[in-house]
């Protein structure tokens, strides 16, 4: 009887374990691949005729060319702006470094509508700079006229993606042994030659991964382009939204989404390979052994200039956003915040901002729960092959298949990162258009499921360093002491990975709060999220509407900023992106 009971327990544990490992793949298949397949079906409903018609249209190529061009410019500018900061954070230790690093990361988790609103609050016609110049010079019109267009979009992308370069490149740079550069210098290499022949080749994987990630984010940017780009500025993302919501041409929208998905899939696969290469140890040292206190005037000047640049580039727009929400016609007041509960137009679709905030918080909490339920098993699934590579090497002919299995799984879970939120929203619109699934359009889980797809890659990246670095000897020791596998995991392994789990949860919560593209397509008019309400207010004329948008953007900025600062305190080492 005892043996039968043990066999039954082991069988149940095996079944539960298999289900846990299958859950992430099932989730990706149903919630991501199925909507993408719906886009494919509609694109090829008339064979290749519909796709060829879109490809034959010169406007499509102009939109694609502009999308690629602005993403390339955004990437180059972000690298130029971020590399000095990456060097300073990698090589120097100075007071306030942790706080400055956290401040630099806040814009990355800001909703795109808040990013656009912040830059408008600083540089726009009603921004602080124009208001100050008007007051100082006694002018009736704003003297600084920066029209919406490519300049503001590029600036917004640098503002948004600066921390990607700072963390990916700076984090990798901080662990490189500086003695390699010193040895090259002792052999007679000039400073420029050391940079080109030693430093840059070592940084190449991290540089490539950061550049690709910035390119993907800029290529699929939606909120920034819609708000700051102006009516003539159309990227693939904006055109997909316009064809879907304004022209109701879903066949054209799905063909454009297919083109965009092909581009982002190729870039996501390249990013996965480069990110894996940057994780290979190359004479790495602990960060504390590399960073040093700045010495001399030039080093202090370099650190101080970089700190001032971060505060100016990233801090000024955020501060302007808050100040603009507090400055009304009569000076400083809370009038715009008090006006958030007023339905001045008598609209039947008016939703209280507090209701929109409650919707966003509920959706974000549900998103975090779903992303963790899927992300933790996915993390284990991806971490296990890396731990078994040594065993694979012992089996001749199986090592390549193990690596291929790991790379394919990693790319599969990274696919949502390379797919725009608008494309995801379009996929769900098409997939749920059938009568059998139409009832799911009103399900309260629809938006959290879409947000979970967006957040899942970040959750997995938060978990992987801890899961790959855990020691198997601890659970083996617990098993030798009589603990069952579940008890060993619950009392030994779970406490070790809890900081990474909390980091993933906070990341998912924050990403969901700021998600805009899919929410704009899928939310009901009577149940919008906070970013959607901000977008509506920014599109309406009047000083009060603009002030309300600034007030709501400040509330959302504060919420996401506090969440990110909490994340920074609990984030385990190595969990960057």
Buried (B, 14 or more C-beta within 10 A) or exposed (E): EEEEEEEEEEEEEEEEBEEBBEBBBEBBEEBBBBBBBBBBEBBBEEEEEBBEBBEEEEEBEEBBEBBBEBBBBBBBBBBEBBBBBBBBBBBBBBEEBEEBBBBBBBBBBBBBBBBBBBBBBBBBEBBBBBBEBBEEEEEEEBEEEBEBEBEBBBBBBBBBBBBBBBBBBBBBBBBBBBEBBEEBBEEEBEEEEBBEEBBEEBBEBBBBBBBBBBBBBBBBBBBBBBBBBBEEBBBBBBBBBBBBBEEEEBBBBBBBBBBBBEBBBEBBBBBBBBBBBBBEEEEBEEBEEBBEEBEEEEBBEBBEEBBEBBBEBBBBBBBBBBBBBBBBEEEEEEBBBEBBEEEEEEEEEBBEBEBBBEBBBBBBBBBBBBBBBBBBBBBBBBBBBBEEEEEBEEEEEEBEEBBEEBBEBBBBBBBBBBBBBBBBBBBBBBBBEEEEBEEBEEEEEBBBBBBBBBBBBBBBBBBBBBBBBBEEEEBEEBBEEEBEBEEBBEEBBEEBBEBBBBBBBBBBBBBBBBBBBBBBBBBEEEBBBBBBBBBBBBEEEEEBBBBBBBBBBBBBBEBBBEBBBBBBEBBBEBBBB
